[in-house]
Amino acid sequence: MTNFYFVRHGETDWNLAGKIQGATDIPLNDRGRYQAATTGEKMQGRKWDVIVTSPLSRASETADIIAYKLGLPAPIHVDGFVERNYGVAEGMSGAEVEAAFPGTMPVPGRESREEVQERALAALHQLAFDFRGMNVIVVCHGGVIRSVLHSTTGTAFFGERIANGSVHSFHHSDDGLELVHFNDPLDALTDDLSLPDFEEQQPLERRE
């Protein structure tokens, strides 16, 4: 069995402004770097074997900071964990997208949730093969984490907030992928990060 701990990247200025980031490469802001460092410190009580990351800079810098805190080798970049591509909606707010593409009108260039889930799970299964029996940290994005959650729990956590810096744990075995903890108890920083935060991508997901 392989243990996976998914970490959402730290905050960016677009998170703060309520803009949809998707595949646009927006860096961490100072609060995001603080969140990454705090997450790394909260994870120091466990044994970790490897850390992998989306190649987008907000995730890869988060992973670099966590790896430093945990004394791990440089993170491995995995393309399958890049955030969902929102096409022309990237850089818009949820309200702007609703105004431009009301109801069920398709958003040009937007990747489907099924496509995100397929590539994320393929990457996860490969990691489970490569690092069988190990504890693996995966630093990525809210949309990717939600897709993995949906594959294991259906809509059980559909309305739950996935905070910047939060940790969500899964077991991968021959029986498949299983959620262990949404907001893993090691993630005590949930209380520290309870300031108002834009629920990134939620308006778009609710109407699909």
C-alpha positions as CSV (number, residue, x, y, z in Angstrom):
1,M,0.0,0.0,0.0
2,T,1.2,3.5,-0.8
3,N,0.2,6.5,1.3
4,F,-0.5,9.8,-0.6
5,Y,-0.8,13.2,1.1
6,F,-2.2,15.8,-1.2
7,V,-1.3,19.4,-0.3
8,R,-2.9,22.4,-2.0
9,H,-0.3,25.1,-2.9
10,G,-0.1,28.3,-0.9
11,E,-1.9,31.5,-1.7
12,T,-1.3,33.7,-4.8
13,D,-2.4,37.2,-5.6
14,W,-5.0,35.8,-7.9
15,N,-6.4,33.7,-5.1
16,L,-6.6,36.9,-3.1
17,A,-8.3,38.8,-5.9
18,G,-10.8,36.0,-6.6
19,K,-9.4,35.3,-10.1
20,I,-9.5,31.9,-11.7
21,Q,-6.0,30.7,-12.3
22,G,-6.2,27.3,-13.9
23,A,-3.1,26.6,-16.0
24,T,-2.0,30.2,-15.9
25,D,1.4,30.2,-14.0
26,I,0.8,32.6,-11.1
27,P,3.5,32.6,-8.3
28,L,3.0,32.5,-4.6
29,N,2.7,35.7,-2.6
30,D,4.3,36.2,0.8
31,R,1.3,34.7,2.7
32,G,1.5,31.7,0.4
33,R,5.1,31.1,1.2
34,Y,4.2,31.4,4.9
35,Q,1.5,28.8,4.4
36,A,3.9,26.4,2.7
37,A,6.5,26.8,5.5
38,T,3.8,26.2,8.1
39,T,2.5,23.1,6.3
40,G,6.0,21.8,6.1
41,E,6.5,22.3,9.8
42,K,3.2,20.6,10.6
43,M,4.4,17.5,8.6
44,Q,7.7,17.2,10.4
45,G,6.4,14.6,12.9
46,R,6.0,11.9,10.2
47,K,8.4,9.9,8.0
48,W,8.3,10.9,4.3
49,D,9.9,9.3,1.3
50,V,9.3,11.5,-1.7
51,I,7.6,14.7,-2.7
52,V,6.1,15.3,-6.2
53,T,4.5,18.5,-7.6
54,S,2.6,20.1,-10.4
55,P,5.1,22.0,-12.5
56,L,3.2,25.3,-12.1
57,S,5.3,27.6,-10.0
58,R,2.8,28.2,-7.2
59,A,2.8,24.4,-6.6
60,S,6.5,23.8,-7.2
61,E,7.6,26.6,-4.9
62,T,5.3,25.3,-2.2
63,A,6.9,21.8,-2.7
64,D,10.4,23.3,-2.6
65,I,9.6,24.9,0.7
66,I,8.0,21.8,2.2
67,A,10.9,19.6,0.9
68,Y,13.4,21.9,2.7
69,K,11.5,21.8,5.9
70,L,11.4,18.0,5.8
71,G,14.9,17.4,4.5
72,L,13.7,15.7,1.4
73,P,15.4,15.7,-2.1
74,A,14.2,18.1,-4.7
75,P,10.5,17.6,-5.7
76,I,9.7,15.5,-8.8
77,H,7.6,17.4,-11.4
78,V,4.6,15.5,-12.7
79,D,2.6,17.0,-15.5
80,G,-0.5,15.0,-14.7
81,F,-1.1,17.1,-11.5
82,V,-1.2,20.5,-13.3
83,E,-4.3,22.5,-12.5
84,R,-7.4,22.3,-14.7
85,N,-7.2,24.4,-17.8
86,Y,-10.1,26.9,-17.7
87,G,-9.5,28.2,-21.2
88,V,-10.7,31.8,-21.8
89,A,-12.1,32.0,-18.2
90,E,-8.6,32.2,-16.7
91,G,-8.0,35.6,-15.2
92,M,-11.8,36.2,-14.7
93,S,-13.8,36.1,-11.5
94,G,-16.6,33.6,-11.1
95,A,-19.1,36.4,-11.6
96,E,-17.4,37.5,-14.8
97,V,-17.6,34.0,-16.1
98,E,-21.3,33.7,-15.3
99,A,-22.0,36.9,-17.1
100,A,-19.9,36.0,-20.2
101,F,-21.1,32.3,-20.4
102,P,-24.5,32.1,-18.6
103,G,-26.2,28.9,-17.7
104,T,-24.7,25.8,-19.4
105,M,-23.0,27.8,-22.2
106,P,-19.6,26.1,-22.8
107,V,-16.4,28.0,-21.9
108,P,-14.0,27.9,-24.9
109,G,-10.9,25.9,-24.1
110,R,-12.0,24.6,-20.7
111,E,-10.8,21.2,-19.7
112,S,-13.6,18.9,-18.4
113,R,-13.5,17.6,-14.9
114,E,-13.4,14.0,-16.3
115,E,-10.2,14.8,-18.3
116,V,-8.6,16.2,-15.1
117,Q,-9.6,13.2,-13.1
118,E,-8.3,10.8,-15.8
119,R,-4.8,12.3,-16.0
120,A,-4.5,12.9,-12.3
121,L,-5.4,9.3,-11.5
122,A,-3.1,7.9,-14.2
123,A,-0.2,9.9,-12.6
124,L,-1.2,8.6,-9.2
125,H,-1.3,5.0,-10.2
126,Q,2.1,5.3,-11.8
127,L,3.5,6.8,-8.6
128,A,1.9,4.0,-6.6
129,F,3.8,1.5,-8.8
130,D,7.1,3.5,-8.6
131,F,7.0,4.1,-4.8
132,R,5.0,1.2,-3.5
133,G,4.8,1.1,0.3
134,M,6.1,4.6,0.7
135,N,4.7,7.9,2.0
136,V,4.3,10.3,-0.9
137,I,3.5,14.0,-0.7
138,V,1.7,15.5,-3.8
139,V,1.7,19.2,-4.0
140,C,-0.9,20.4,-6.5
141,H,-4.1,22.4,-6.9
142,G,-7.7,22.6,-5.6
143,G,-9.3,21.4,-8.8
144,V,-7.0,18.4,-9.0
145,I,-7.6,17.5,-5.4
146,R,-11.3,17.8,-5.9
147,S,-11.1,15.5,-8.9
148,V,-9.3,12.8,-6.9
149,L,-11.8,13.2,-4.1
150,H,-14.7,12.8,-6.5
151,S,-13.2,9.6,-7.7
152,T,-13.2,8.1,-4.2
153,T,-16.2,9.7,-2.5
154,G,-18.5,11.0,-5.3
155,T,-20.1,14.3,-4.2
156,A,-19.6,13.8,-0.5
157,F,-17.1,16.7,-0.2
158,F,-18.5,18.7,-3.1
159,G,-19.2,21.9,-1.1
160,E,-16.2,21.6,1.2
161,R,-13.5,24.3,1.0
162,I,-10.0,23.1,0.0
163,A,-7.8,25.7,1.7
164,N,-4.4,26.9,0.6
165,G,-1.9,24.7,2.4
166,S,-4.4,22.1,3.5
167,V,-3.5,18.3,3.5
168,H,-5.7,15.4,2.4
169,S,-4.6,11.8,2.8
170,F,-5.3,8.7,0.7
171,H,-4.4,5.0,0.7
172,H,-3.6,3.3,-2.6
173,S,-3.7,-0.5,-2.6
174,D,-4.6,-3.3,-5.0
175,D,-8.2,-2.6,-4.0
176,G,-8.0,0.9,-5.4
177,L,-7.8,4.4,-3.9
178,E,-9.4,5.3,-0.6
179,L,-9.7,8.6,1.2
180,V,-8.3,8.5,4.7
181,H,-8.8,12.1,5.9
182,F,-10.2,15.2,4.3
183,N,-8.1,17.9,6.1
184,D,-5.8,15.3,7.7
185,P,-5.4,15.8,11.5
186,L,-1.7,16.6,11.1
187,D,-3.0,19.7,9.3
188,A,-3.6,21.7,12.5
189,L,-2.9,24.9,10.5
190,T,-6.6,24.9,9.3
191,D,-7.3,27.2,12.3
192,D,-4.4,29.4,11.4
193,L,-5.6,29.9,7.9
194,S,-9.3,30.7,8.7
195,L,-9.2,34.2,7.3
196,P,-11.7,34.9,4.5
197,D,-10.5,33.2,1.3
198,F,-12.0,33.0,-2.1
199,E,-13.4,29.5,-2.9
200,E,-11.5,29.1,-6.1
201,Q,-13.4,27.6,-9.0
202,Q,-16.5,26.7,-7.0
203,P,-19.0,28.7,-9.0
204,L,-17.8,27.0,-12.2
205,E,-17.9,23.5,-10.7
206,R,-21.4,23.9,-9.3
207,R,-23.0,24.6,-12.6
208,E,-21.5,21.8,-14.7
